[in-house]
C-alpha cells in the first residue's frame, strides 16, 4: 500500500501565530482517516496546507509523492477531490446544482466541460441522492442539499483522494445518512478519504484511523478514541454550526472552479 499523503515536520505560521508545528503523518492508499480536534486545533489549516491553500513555513507535505511546497504544479490535481467547510449560501447565485457540479471538471488548464461531462455530473448528483434536483437553482436548496452538491462537485472528478473539511457540520440527518452511505461506497471502491470532523457521528463504523490534533500538534494517531461524555449516546444530535477563527472557509470555494489547480 503506497502513501498518497506524506507529511514531514510540517509547520504553518499565519501572521505571528504558529498554527501547526512538528506534524508527521502518512495516509496510505485506500485508507479512511478522520482528523479530529477541538475548534482552533489546526484541523482545517492542516488540510488546506496539504492543498497549497495555506503556505507551509517549514517541513513539507507530499501528495502522490510530489512536494506541495516546491512542485505544486506537478501534482496530479484531477486525481484529488476537495470539499471545504460549508457556510450558508446566500440567495441569488445564478447556477443550478448540475452547473455547480460541472465546475469540478474545470481548472486553470481546462475551461470547458469535457465530452461526457454532463453524464458524469448527473451520476455524481445521483450518488448524493440529488439526481432529481439537477436543474434546481443552488440557492433554492436547503443547507444540507447544498453540502451534498459540494460533495458531488468533488466526486465528479472521480478522484483517487478525497479530502473533506467538516462535511457534516450543521447539516440535517438525511444529509448525514446520505454521506454515511456514500462513504461506505467510496471505501468499498478503495478511494482514499481524509475527513476533518468535530465528532464521528453516524460514520464512526467506517473510520479506520483517527488523527487527533491538540494545539497544532498530533496528540493521537491510531484507533478511534473514546467519545467525550454524552457524545457517544445513541440520541446525541450530531449537528454543529461552523465556528472558530482558523476553521472557517469562504463559501465561494465550494462553488467556483478554482478551489484546486
Long-range contacts (C-beta under 8 A, 24 or more apart in sequence): 1-28, 1-29, 1-30, 1-31, 2-28, 2-29, 3-27, 3-28, 3-29, 3-65, 4-28, 4-29, 4-63, 4-64, 4-160, 4-161, 4-192, 5-50, 5-61, 5-62, 5-63, 5-161, 5-192, 5-194, 6-61, 6-62, 6-65, 7-50, 7-59, 7-60, 7-61, 7-62, 8-59, 8-60, 8-61, 8-62, 9-58, 9-59, 9-60, 10-46, 10-49, 10-56, 10-58, 10-59, 10-60, 10-61, 11-56, 11-57, 11-58, 11-59, 12-42, 12-45, 12-46, 12-49, 12-54, 12-55, 12-56, 12-57, 13-57, 14-45, 14-54, 14-246, 18-216, 19-45, 19-216, 19-246, 20-45, 20-46, 20-49, 20-213, 20-216, 20-217, 21-58, 21-216, 21-217, 22-217, 22-218, 23-59, 23-217, 23-218, 24-218, 25-211, 25-218, 25-221, 27-192, 27-194, 28-192, 29-160, 29-190, 29-192, 30-190, 30-191, 30-192, 31-192, 31-193, 31-208, 31-209, 32-183, 32-186, 32-187, 32-192, 32-193, 32-195, 32-206, 32-207, 32-208, 32-209, 33-193, 33-194, 33-195, 33-207, 33-208, 33-209, 33-210, 33-211, 34-195, 34-196, 34-197, 34-200, 34-207, 34-209, 34-210, 34-211, 34-224, 35-194, 35-195, 35-196, 35-197, 35-210, 35-211, 35-213, 36-197, 36-198, 36-199, 36-200, 36-210, 36-211, 36-212, 36-213, 36-225, 37-212, 37-213, 37-214, 37-219, 38-214, 39-198, 39-243, 39-244, 39-247, 40-244, 40-245, 40-246, 40-247, 41-213, 41-214, 41-215, 41-216, 42-213, 42-215, 42-216, 42-246, 43-165, 43-196, 43-213, 43-247, 44-85, 44-165, 44-166, 44-196, 44-246, 44-247, 44-248, 44-249, 45-246, 46-213, 47-163, 47-165, 47-194, 47-196, 48-165, 48-249, 50-163, 51-80, 51-82, 51-163, 51-260, 52-261, 63-161, 64-161, 72-261, 73-261, 75-261, 77-107, 77-260, 77-261, 78-107, 78-157, 78-159, 79-157, 79-159, 79-160, 79-161, 80-157, 80-159, 80-160, 80-161, 80-162, 80-163, 80-260, 81-154, 81-155, 81-157, 81-159, 81-161, 81-162, 81-163, 82-154, 82-162, 82-163, 82-164, 82-165, 82-259, 82-260, 83-150, 83-151, 83-153, 83-154, 83-162, 83-163, 83-164, 83-165, 83-167, 83-254, 84-150, 84-165, 84-249, 84-250, 84-253, 84-254, 84-259, 85-165, 85-166, 85-169, 85-242, 85-247, 85-248, 85-249, 86-143, 86-146, 86-147, 86-150, 86-166, 86-167, 86-169, 86-170, 86-171, 86-242, 86-251, 86-254, 87-242, 87-248, 87-249, 87-250, 87-251, 88-143, 88-251, 89-138, 89-139, 89-143, 89-146, 89-251, 89-255, 90-139, 91-139, 92-139, 93-137, 93-138, 93-139, 93-255, 94-137, 95-137, 95-138, 95-255, 96-134, 96-135, 96-136, 96-137, 96-138, 97-125, 97-130, 97-133, 97-134, 97-135, 97-136, 97-137, 97-138, 97-141, 97-145, 97-149, 97-152, 98-122, 98-125, 98-134, 98-135, 100-138, 100-149, 100-150, 100-153, 100-255, 101-125, 101-149, 101-152, 101-153, 101-156, 102-156, 103-153, 103-255, 103-256, 103-257, 104-152, 104-153, 104-154, 104-155, 104-156, 104-157, 104-257, 105-156, 105-157, 106-257, 107-257, 107-258, 107-260, 107-261, 108-258, 108-261, 117-156, 120-156, 120-158, 121-152, 121-156, 124-152, 124-153, 124-155, 124-156, 125-149, 125-152, 127-152, 127-155, 127-182, 127-185, 128-152, 128-155, 128-178, 128-179, 128-182, 129-174, 129-178, 138-255, 142-172, 143-170, 143-171, 143-172, 144-171, 144-172, 144-174, 144-175, 145-175, 147-171, 147-175, 148-175, 148-178, 148-179, 150-254, 150-255, 151-179, 151-182, 153-254, 153-255, 159-191, 160-191, 160-192, 161-191, 161-192, 161-193, 161-194, 162-186, 162-191, 162-192, 162-193, 162-194, 163-193, 163-194, 163-195, 164-193, 164-194, 164-195, 164-196, 165-196, 165-249, 166-196, 166-197, 166-198, 166-242, 166-247, 167-195, 168-197, 168-201, 168-203, 168-238, 168-239, 169-198, 169-240, 169-241, 169-242, 170-239, 170-240, 170-241, 170-242, 171-239, 172-239, 173-239, 176-201, 176-202, 176-238, 177-202, 179-203, 180-206, 198-240, 199-227, 199-228, 199-231, 199-238, 199-240, 200-224, 200-227, 201-238, 202-238
